[in-house]
């Protein structure tokens, strides 16, 4: 049971990191577009 919660925590953490990377990437892209004009 403890192992399962650890696996869930790792999965949640990796998903959160992926979402964070996507958000930062899109933010940087829109910032570059704004800077380019």
N, C-alpha and C positions, 0 to 999 in steps of 0.2 A: 504493500500500500504506500509506504514511504517512497519506494523506488518510482512508483507510478506518478506521484506528485512531483518528484524531481524531474522526471521526463516531461511532464506537463509544463513545468516551470521553464525548462530549457526550450521547449517548443514555443511557448509564449514569448520568451525573450528573443529568440531568433526571428519570429514573425514581427515583433516590435522593431527590431533592428532593420529588417527589410523594409517595413513601412517608413521608418525614419529616413533611410537612404533614398527611397523613392520620393519622399516629400522634399528632402534637401536638394535632390537632383532637379526636380521640376521647379523648385524655387530658384535655383541657380540659373536654370535655363531661361525663366521669365525675367530674371534680373539682367542676364546678358542681352536679352531682346530689348529691354528698356534702356540699357546702357548703349546699345548699338544705334538706336534711333537718334 
